[in-house]
Amino acid sequence: MTQNTPLVEMKNMRISFGGIHAVDDVSIDLHPGEVVGLLGHNGAGKTTLIKMLSGAYAADSGEIWIDGEKATIRNPRDARAYSIETIYQKLALSDNLDAASNLFLGRELVTGSGMLDDDAMEAETREILGRLNPNFKKFGEPVSALSGGQRQSVAIARAVYFNARILIMDEPTAALGPQETAMVSELIQQLKAEGIGIFLISHDIHDVMDLCDRASVMKNGKLVGTVNINDVTDDDLLSMIILGKLPS
């Protein structure tokens, strides 16, 4: 692996459902410490493409390379083995449990005698959340009592604690107010600084312009193109989404 080797390369990915090409010959990549936005209308194929990386769907054809080596991803367990974690829009948090219980849900720490080690799990949770979101204080409350940005903090902390190097974020600022959106933006900047690569699925052009380094636009299962955010305007991205062609 060289310094310029992408963290992820998805090459010529294809998948069909009932004869419909949901993703048709799409190639994208992602580098360490980079955020790549995936834009497109509903049904454009962006979520389906990423579900092949997360192991939720098996590709009909195409190749996935991680750190310059060909990867085999048939299910979510395979994806986790390559340090790929997904944060879905609904976050998959248990509302009745606190932050530590959610962070370790299904992967609990136990003492030498086989009992749940609640103290260790809370200490680890305080450390990781202290690094990602120093303002987080509600460790003893169920996550149902947390704000949208705080809930995102817990979901991101869970992914990072379990050594995610490749993070998939699905609409991370959906239904959040400006202050909460700013909190998520700070979290993303922290993840970038730690060398984590992020695929960010979004419908919101402003989010992509604010949070991403590059944007890949899809339409009708095909890749319209990938552009550097510094080289385009909001209108350029909107044109790619609607017209399905790169700005001239």
URMO-V875938 format. One record per residue. N is the residue number from 1. PHI is phi in whole degrees, -180 to 180 (* if undefined). Layout:
BEGIN
((N	PHI) (N	PHI))
END
This chain:
BEGIN
((1	*) (2	-97) (3	-61) (4	-95) (5	-69) (6	-62) (7	-66) (8	-134) (9	-130) (10	-109) (11	-116) (12	53) (13	-75) (14	-139) (15	-156) (16	-125) (17	-129) (18	59) (19	86) (20	-95) (21	-78) (22	-70) (23	-135) (24	-129) (25	62) (26	-103) (27	-127) (28	-142) (29	-142) (30	-150) (31	-107) (32	-58) (33	69) (34	-121) (35	-115) (36	-111) (37	-85) (38	-115) (39	-117) (40	156) (41	-64) (42	-55) (43	86) (44	-70) (45	113) (46	-65) (47	-69) (48	-62) (49	-58) (50	-71) (51	-67) (52	-74) (53	-75) (54	-81) (55	89) (56	-72) (57	-124) (58	-95) (59	-68) (60	-73) (61	-160) (62	113) (63	-132) (64	-116) (65	-118) (66	-119) (67	53) (68	81) (69	-123) (70	-65) (71	-110) (72	-115) (73	-124) (74	-109) (75	-159) (76	-59) (77	-64) (78	-60) (79	-61) (80	-63) (81	-64) (82	-96) (83	64) (84	-102) (85	-127) (86	-118) (87	-113) (88	-78) (89	-57) (90	-82) (91	71) (92	55) (93	-100) (94	-92) (95	-59) (96	-84) (97	-105) (98	-82) (99	-60) (100	-64) (101	-65) (102	-72) (103	-61) (104	-103) (105	-59) (106	83) (107	-136) (108	-64) (109	-86) (110	-126) (111	-80) (112	-61) (113	-92) (114	90) (115	-87) (116	-61) (117	-97) (118	-62) (119	-63) (120	-66) (121	-66) (122	-68) (123	-62) (124	-65) (125	-65) (126	-63) (127	-69) (128	-70) (129	-72) (130	-63) (131	-76) (132	-86) (133	-145) (134	-58) (135	-84) (136	-73) (137	-126) (138	-89) (139	-75) (140	-93) (141	-98) (142	-63) (143	-66) (144	-62) (145	-88) (146	-89) (147	-75) (148	-59) (149	-68) (150	-68) (151	-64) (152	-60) (153	-59) (154	-65) (155	-64) (156	-68) (157	-59) (158	-61) (159	-65) (160	-70) (161	-59) (162	-92) (163	67) (164	-62) (165	-112) (166	-126) (167	-117) (168	-106) (169	-118) (170	-101) (171	49) (172	-66) (173	-112) (174	-59) (175	67) (176	-100) (177	-77) (178	-58) (179	-66) (180	-68) (181	-62) (182	-63) (183	-64) (184	-66) (185	-61) (186	-65) (187	-60) (188	-64) (189	-62) (190	-65) (191	-63) (192	-59) (193	-63) (194	-89) (195	85) (196	-79) (197	-94) (198	-128) (199	-96) (200	-115) (201	-87) (202	-154) (203	-97) (204	-97) (205	-60) (206	-64) (207	-57) (208	-65) (209	-63) (210	-81) (211	-105) (212	-107) (213	-93) (214	-135) (215	-135) (216	-111) (217	-108) (218	-117) (219	-150) (220	53) (221	84) (222	-110) (223	-85) (224	-71) (225	165) (226	-122) (227	-130) (228	-77) (229	-59) (230	-68) (231	-100) (232	-132) (233	-110) (234	-55) (235	-65) (236	-61) (237	-65) (238	-61) (239	-63) (240	-63) (241	-66) (242	-82) (243	-90) (244	74) (245	-146) (246	-68) (247	-65) (248	-85))
END
